[in-house]
Amino acid sequence: MKVGYADAWAVGQSLDLDLAYEGNPSGNTRNGRIDYAFYSKQAAHLKLRKARVFDTRDGKGAMPSDHRPLLVTFDVK
């Protein structure tokens, strides 16, 4: 997959365009990632603007899912 496609979260981290919540700056689920957004490395018309992982815990710290929602924003030329 990574041969022809870029991992938007990893690219965002390398360009300091990433944002995750306090206590989870790497955007992980437990010990790793399970949610991804890939885009074609040939997509010259896309420019990554930001990649964000959301905190979905409730007021008591309970998580409704083991997934961390990932939102990736691009500019389209």
FIRO-632254 format. One record per atom (N, C-alpha, C): atom name; residue in one letter; x, y, z. Coordinates in nm, 3 decimals. Example, Ala and Ser with C-alpha at 12.3 -4.5 7.8 and 13.67 -1.06 7.14 Angstrom:
<pts>
  site  code        x        y        z
     N     A    1.319   -0.569    0.780
    CA     A    1.230   -0.450    0.780
     C     A    1.320   -0.330    0.780
     N     S    1.285   -0.225    0.708
    CA     S    1.367   -0.106    0.714
     C     S    1.290    0.003    0.787
</pts>
This chain:
<pts>
  site  code        x        y        z
     N     M    0.082   -0.119    0.000
    CA     M    0.000    0.000    0.000
     C     M    0.086    0.126    0.000
     N     K    0.193    0.123    0.078
    CA     K    0.277    0.242    0.092
     C     K    0.366    0.269   -0.028
     N     V    0.369    0.179   -0.125
    CA     V    0.449    0.201   -0.245
     C     V    0.388    0.312   -0.330
     N     G    0.258    0.307   -0.351
    CA     G    0.192    0.405   -0.437
     C     G    0.112    0.511   -0.363
     N     Y    0.098    0.493   -0.231
    CA     Y    0.014    0.584   -0.153
     C     Y    0.088    0.637   -0.032
     N     A    0.054    0.758    0.008
    CA     A    0.114    0.820    0.125
     C     A    0.017    0.811    0.242
     N     D    0.070    0.787    0.359
    CA     D   -0.006    0.783    0.484
     C     D   -0.021    0.928    0.532
     N     A   -0.140    0.984    0.523
    CA     A   -0.161    1.126    0.552
     C     A   -0.121    1.164    0.695
     N     W   -0.147    1.077    0.792
    CA     W   -0.109    1.108    0.930
     C     W    0.043    1.115    0.943
     N     A    0.114    1.020    0.888
    CA     A    0.261    1.018    0.896
     C     A    0.320    1.139    0.824
     N     V    0.265    1.174    0.708
    CA     V    0.312    1.292    0.635
     C     V    0.284    1.417    0.718
     N     G    0.165    1.425    0.775
    CA     G    0.131    1.539    0.860
     C     G    0.226    1.554    0.978
     N     Q    0.262    1.441    1.039
    CA     Q    0.359    1.447    1.150
     C     Q    0.494    1.498    1.102
     N     S    0.539    1.451    0.988
    CA     S    0.671    1.491    0.938
     C     S    0.675    1.639    0.899
     N     L    0.559    1.696    0.863
    CA     L    0.551    1.837    0.823
     C     L    0.498    1.927    0.935
     N     D    0.480    1.870    1.054
    CA     D    0.425    1.943    1.169
     C     D    0.286    1.999    1.138
     N     L    0.206    1.919    1.067
    CA     L    0.068    1.956    1.034
     C     L   -0.031    1.869    1.110
     N     D    0.020    1.793    1.208
    CA     D   -0.064    1.699    1.281
     C     D   -0.116    1.761    1.410
     N     L   -0.230    1.712    1.454
    CA     L   -0.288    1.756    1.580
     C     L   -0.361    1.638    1.640
     N     A   -0.322    1.601    1.759
    CA     A   -0.392    1.498    1.834
     C     A   -0.421    1.557    1.971
     N     Y   -0.491    1.484    2.051
    CA     Y   -0.530    1.538    2.179
     C     Y   -0.427    1.509    2.288
     N     E   -0.435    1.585    2.397
    CA     E   -0.341    1.571    2.508
     C     E   -0.341    1.428    2.560
     N     G   -0.225    1.376    2.583
    CA     G   -0.210    1.240    2.631
     C     G   -0.198    1.137    2.520
     N     N   -0.216    1.177    2.395
    CA     N   -0.204    1.085    2.283
     C     N   -0.150    1.159    2.160
     N     P   -0.032    1.220    2.171
    CA     P    0.020    1.300    2.061
     C     P    0.051    1.220    1.934
     N     S    0.069    1.088    1.947
    CA     S    0.100    1.008    1.829
     C     S   -0.026    0.958    1.758
     N     G   -0.144    0.984    1.815
    CA     G   -0.269    0.943    1.751
     C     G   -0.296    0.795    1.756
     N     N   -0.235    0.725    1.849
    CA     N   -0.247    0.580    1.857
     C     N   -0.377    0.533    1.921
     N     T   -0.412    0.410    1.890
    CA     T   -0.514    0.334    1.961
     C     T   -0.439    0.228    2.038
     N     R   -0.442    0.240    2.167
    CA     R   -0.362    0.154    2.255
     C     R   -0.215    0.166    2.217
     N     N   -0.156    0.064    2.158
    CA     N   -0.012    0.066    2.128
     C     N    0.021    0.092    1.981
     N     G   -0.077    0.123    1.900
    CA     G   -0.051    0.146    1.758
     C     G   -0.168    0.213    1.692
     N     R   -0.159    0.228    1.562
    CA     R   -0.266    0.290    1.485
     C     R   -0.348    0.184    1.414
     N     I   -0.479    0.208    1.405
    CA     I   -0.565    0.120    1.327
     C     I   -0.649    0.198    1.227
     N     D   -0.640    0.331    1.232
    CA     D   -0.716    0.415    1.140
     C     D   -0.620    0.493    1.051
     N     Y   -0.645    0.488    0.921
    CA     Y   -0.554    0.548    0.824
     C     Y   -0.631    0.625    0.718
     N     A   -0.563    0.720    0.658
    CA     A   -0.612    0.789    0.539
     C     A   -0.493    0.792    0.442
     N     F   -0.506    0.723    0.332
    CA     F   -0.401    0.719    0.231
     C     F   -0.442    0.803    0.111
     N     Y   -0.344    0.862    0.044
    CA     Y   -0.370    0.934   -0.081
     C     Y   -0.258    0.903   -0.178
     N     S   -0.290    0.909   -0.305
    CA     S   -0.195    0.873   -0.408
     C     S   -0.073    0.966   -0.408
     N     K    0.043    0.907   -0.416
    CA     K    0.166    0.986   -0.427
     C     K    0.172    1.060   -0.560
     N     Q    0.092    1.018   -0.657
    CA     Q    0.087    1.082   -0.788
     C     Q   -0.014    1.197   -0.793
     N     A   -0.085    1.221   -0.684
    CA     A   -0.189    1.325   -0.681
     C     A   -0.124    1.462   -0.657
     N     A   -0.061    1.515   -0.760
    CA     A    0.009    1.644   -0.750
     C     A   -0.085    1.759   -0.722
     N     H   -0.215    1.740   -0.747
    CA     H   -0.313    1.846   -0.725
     C     H   -0.359    1.854   -0.579
     N     L   -0.311    1.762   -0.492
    CA     L   -0.346    1.765   -0.351
     C     L   -0.231    1.817   -0.267
     N     K   -0.262    1.908   -0.176
    CA     K   -0.164    1.957   -0.079
     C     K   -0.221    1.935    0.060
     N     L   -0.151    1.856    0.141
    CA     L   -0.196    1.827    0.276
     C     L   -0.194    1.954    0.360
     N     R   -0.305    1.986    0.423
    CA     R   -0.314    2.105    0.509
     C     R   -0.303    2.068    0.656
     N     K   -0.374    1.960    0.697
    CA     K   -0.363    1.914    0.835
     C     K   -0.421    1.774    0.848
     N     A   -0.378    1.708    0.953
    CA     A   -0.430    1.577    0.988
     C     A   -0.459    1.580    1.138
     N     R   -0.580    1.542    1.175
    CA     R   -0.622    1.555    1.314
     C     R   -0.685    1.426    1.364
     N     V   -0.645    1.386    1.484
    CA     V   -0.706    1.272    1.553
     C     V   -0.789    1.330    1.668
     N     F   -0.915    1.286    1.678
    CA     F   -1.007    1.340    1.776
     C     F   -1.016    1.255    1.903
     N     D   -1.039    1.323    2.014
    CA     D   -1.063    1.259    2.142
     C     D   -1.213    1.236    2.154
     N     T   -1.255    1.111    2.165
    CA     T   -1.397    1.079    2.172
     C     T   -1.439    1.031    2.311
     N     R   -1.351    1.049    2.410
    CA     R   -1.385    1.006    2.546
     C     R   -1.499    1.092    2.601
     N     D   -1.583    1.029    2.685
    CA     D   -1.687    1.107    2.750
     C     D   -1.630    1.170    2.878
     N     G   -1.712    1.237    2.955
    CA     G   -1.667    1.307    3.075
     C     G   -1.602    1.217    3.179
     N     K   -1.632    1.087    3.173
    CA     K   -1.574    0.992    3.268
     C     K   -1.452    0.920    3.210
     N     G   -1.416    0.955    3.088
    CA     G   -1.300    0.894    3.023
     C     G   -1.329    0.768    2.944
     N     A   -1.457    0.730    2.934
    CA     A   -1.493    0.609    2.859
     C     A   -1.492    0.637    2.710
     N     M   -1.441    0.541    2.634
    CA     M   -1.435    0.551    2.489
     C     M   -1.551    0.471    2.428
     N     P   -1.626    0.528    2.334
    CA     P   -1.735    0.454    2.271
     C     P   -1.685    0.350    2.170
     N     S   -1.558    0.359    2.132
    CA     S   -1.502    0.269    2.031
     C     S   -1.351    0.258    2.053
     N     D   -1.290    0.158    1.992
    CA     D   -1.144    0.148    1.999
     C     D   -1.079    0.227    1.886
     N     H   -1.158    0.292    1.802
    CA     H   -1.106    0.373    1.693
     C     H   -1.091    0.518    1.735
     N     R   -0.993    0.584    1.678
    CA     R   -0.972    0.727    1.697
     C     R   -1.002    0.795    1.564
     N     P   -1.110    0.872    1.556
    CA     P   -1.145    0.935    1.429
     C     P   -1.030    1.021    1.375
     N     L   -1.004    1.009    1.248
    CA     L   -0.897    1.081    1.179
     C     L   -0.960    1.166    1.070
     N     L   -0.930    1.295    1.074
    CA     L   -0.977    1.388    0.971
     C     L   -0.857    1.446    0.901
     N     V   -0.853    1.435    0.770
    CA     V   -0.743    1.487    0.690
     C     V   -0.798    1.595    0.597
     N     T   -0.731    1.709    0.594
    CA     T   -0.776    1.820    0.510
     C     T   -0.671    1.848    0.404
     N     F   -0.717    1.862    0.279
    CA     F   -0.630    1.891    0.166
     C     F   -0.676    2.019    0.098
     N     D   -0.582    2.088    0.036
    CA     D   -0.613    2.190   -0.063
     C     D   -0.610    2.118   -0.197
     N     V   -0.704    2.150   -0.283
    CA     V   -0.708    2.093   -0.417
     C     V   -0.676    2.202   -0.516
     N     K   -0.569    2.183   -0.594
    CA     K   -0.527    2.283   -0.691
     C     K   -0.605    2.270   -0.819
</pts>
